[in-house]
Amino acid sequence: MNGPNDSKDNQTNPGSAPILLGLQTELQPMVKVPDQGHSCCGAANTPSQEKTCCGPTASPDQMQKVDQILKSLMNEPLRQETAPPPVQEPLDTQDVPTAEPVESCCGYAPPPPSSHLERPGYQLWSFVDKFISTPVGQVPKVTTVLDKSDIQGTIMARLGGARDNYKICPGLYSVGDPDQDSPVLVTANYKLTFDSLRKELDGLNAWILVLDTRGINVWCAAGKKLFSTEEVISRVKMSGLHNIVKHKELILPQLSATGVSAHLVKKWCGFKVIWGPIRANDVKKFISAGMQADKPMRQVTFTTAERLELIPVELYLLRKPALWALAAIFLISGISPGFFSFSAGFSRGIMAASALLVGIVTGAVVVPILLPLLPGPAFYYKGALTGFFGGVLVAGLWWDQAGAMASLALLIFVTVISSFLAMNFTGSTPFTSPSGVEKEMREAIPRQMAALGAAVAIWLITGLFA
Amino acid sequence: METFRYLPGTSTLVLDTAACVGCGECSLVCPHGVFLLTDGKAKIVDIDGCMECGACAVNCSVKAITVTPGVGCASYVLKTRLKGKGISTCGSAGCC
């Protein structure tokens, strides 16, 4: 286009071509330069090429204006991408008068004043200790201690309510006092993941490169190709890592291997992937052993504690289906000799609802806890087994009131619910394969449907001929 | 993980030993110790431990490993059957 200026800008900002192009197209009507350059045949894709336009050329004045606007717009998104906002030095507080809060009767004591690290329009995470100066700008230094807000966030995420969108900003962070020889740890931007990593890094000097995995943990994000080869490469480039460290190595969590091809990362950004341990609490040991992992560091576990942590989310996700099931239970239980009876809906509905509750407990709580002890290996079988024992309890509870047939229906109902929920727990384990799950489901679903059909039929019949 | 075993004989994992160059990446990334490097070649030593996560295939630079990767999640499988692939994600299913 108008030659030298364009080329120069593109050389100083090598990665900016696509951004520049997007802006250019949008910009055209804005600057009102009629018929200039918009009818380009090819120049749009090669902004650094000169004089490939076949349309009329704009006057130097007009182009200079375009240039200025482009330049200002172009720098904007780039600065945001490459470095956090510049942190100004705090003012000399000795010269600034500060007001002492006066004690009064108005409610509570005021919270502490805003930190000097805060900036208008940004929210400062409490885990940021300070910002350190690097060749690519200010990089946050994070603490290795979890505070109250971190622990509250963890609890909320574990309970299920705040699990989605619990994330931090991707980009480069630091821990300890890292220099150009310090290791680079790559991780996901799920806050729970980030917290579990940084709390293990006390005493370590390292860089932490946080990828944009949309707030999803390492393994799941890798499975979804969010913790991906492309994301690693682009985040390495965006962060300017090659200006920060002398070496060319990245430590990735081993479980990200599902989404990241080490040989392609090396090929496209020059950094060698070192597969770190699976668990964050092995990271320091791994580094001090000269980047060597022993077998336990490389294999997943599924301890009782790990299984217990999953139960609240399992239950949380059952809220909606459970409400639908309750509505269905009320309707089916209310069908009576006189077409529909509200009192029967409630009195018999309570029995079926108790069966549902017990089925949820035996399927989504007891199975995860007793998982390795229950015979299987199919999960639906494990759930049916715990459900059967739960069902015997429920049938015994209502036997006198409901009679033998209806109690049998309750027993079957508990068994089916439990079996189905246990089968759903496959998605939360680190060892079930999709082929295996498909095989299990081909076997389980027809049986579960048949049993559920039988339970409903018996329940209806006993209700109609009560 | 020896304590937890799932249905045997279902894994789609296949290793082309002739194509293997013995780099050892598969045995490094596998979270279940399915591979072992012996005599400069990878070897599948525990096929029933495989959960088809696909890490080995993704990191095999000579494409000697094939596996149909996916998530072993019943509610995801159910959703894809009911709604069709692509529409459902395993995100809201609860597992991932």
Contacts between the chains, C-beta under 8 A, distances in Angstrom:
chain1	res1	chain2	res2	distance
A	164	B	91	7.9
A	216	B	91	7.5
A	216	B	96	6.9
A	217	B	96	7.8
A	219	B	96	7.9
A	220	B	90	7.8
A	220	B	95	7.6
A	220	B	96	3.4
A	222	B	55	7.8
A	223	B	53	7.0
A	223	B	69	7.9
A	223	B	71	5.8
A	223	B	90	7.8
A	223	B	96	6.5
A	224	B	89	7.6
A	224	B	90	7.7
A	224	B	91	7.8
A	224	B	96	7.1
A	254	B	28	7.6
A	254	B	29	6.0
A	254	B	31	6.8
A	255	B	31	6.3
A	255	B	55	7.8
A	257	B	29	3.6
A	257	B	55	3.7
A	257	B	56	8.0
A	257	B	58	6.6
A	257	B	59	5.6
A	258	B	53	4.8
A	258	B	54	5.4
A	258	B	55	4.5
A	258	B	58	6.4
A	258	B	69	7.2
A	259	B	58	7.2
A	260	B	58	7.2
A	260	B	59	7.8
A	261	B	58	5.2
A	261	B	59	5.7
A	261	B	61	7.9
A	262	B	25	6.5
A	262	B	59	5.5
A	263	B	25	7.8
A	263	B	59	7.1
A	263	B	61	4.3
A	275	B	28	5.3
A	275	B	29	6.0
A	278	B	31	6.4
A	295	B	33	7.1
A	298	B	28	7.3
A	298	B	30	7.9
A	298	B	31	7.2
A	298	B	33	7.3
A	299	B	1	6.1
A	299	B	31	6.1
A	299	B	32	6.5
A	299	B	33	5.7
A	300	B	1	6.0
A	300	B	31	4.4
A	300	B	32	6.9
A	301	B	1	6.6
A	302	B	1	6.7
A	302	B	3	7.6
A	302	B	4	5.7
A	313	B	94	6.4
A	314	B	94	6.6
A	317	B	93	8.0
A	317	B	94	4.1
A	371	B	4	7.4
A	372	B	3	5.2
A	372	B	4	6.3
A	377	B	5	5.5
A	377	B	6	5.2
A	377	B	7	5.6
A	377	B	8	7.7
A	378	B	7	6.5
A	379	B	74	7.5
A	423	B	74	4.6
A	424	B	73	8.0
A	424	B	74	5.2
A	424	B	75	4.8
A	424	B	94	7.4
A	426	B	72	5.5
A	426	B	73	5.9
A	426	B	74	4.8
A	427	B	71	6.6
A	427	B	72	7.1
A	427	B	73	2.8
A	427	B	74	6.3
A	427	B	75	5.8
A	427	B	76	6.1
A	427	B	90	6.8
A	427	B	93	6.0
A	427	B	94	6.5
A	427	B	95	3.0
A	427	B	96	7.3
A	428	B	73	7.9
A	428	B	94	7.1
A	428	B	95	5.1
A	429	B	4	7.2
A	429	B	72	7.4
A	430	B	1	7.6
A	430	B	31	7.1
A	430	B	51	7.3
A	431	B	1	5.7
A	431	B	4	4.8
A	431	B	5	7.7
A	431	B	6	5.8
A	431	B	32	6.9
A	431	B	49	7.8
A	431	B	51	5.4
A	431	B	72	7.8
A	432	B	6	5.0
A	432	B	51	6.3
A	432	B	72	3.4
A	432	B	73	7.6
A	433	B	6	6.3
A	433	B	7	7.9
A	433	B	10	6.2
A	433	B	11	5.8
A	433	B	50	6.2
A	433	B	51	4.5
A	433	B	52	4.2
A	433	B	70	8.0
A	433	B	72	4.8
A	434	B	52	5.5
A	434	B	68	7.3
A	434	B	69	7.7
A	434	B	70	3.5
A	434	B	71	6.1
A	434	B	72	5.0
A	434	B	73	7.7
A	434	B	77	7.1
A	435	B	10	4.2
A	435	B	11	6.2
A	435	B	12	5.6
A	435	B	52	6.1
A	435	B	68	7.0
A	436	B	6	4.7
A	436	B	7	4.1
A	436	B	10	4.4
A	436	B	11	7.7
A	436	B	72	6.1
A	437	B	72	4.6
A	437	B	73	6.6
A	437	B	74	5.4
A	437	B	77	5.7
A	438	B	77	6.0
A	439	B	7	5.6
A	439	B	10	5.3
A	440	B	7	6.2
A	440	B	74	7.3
A	441	B	74	5.9
A	441	B	77	5.9
A	441	B	78	7.3
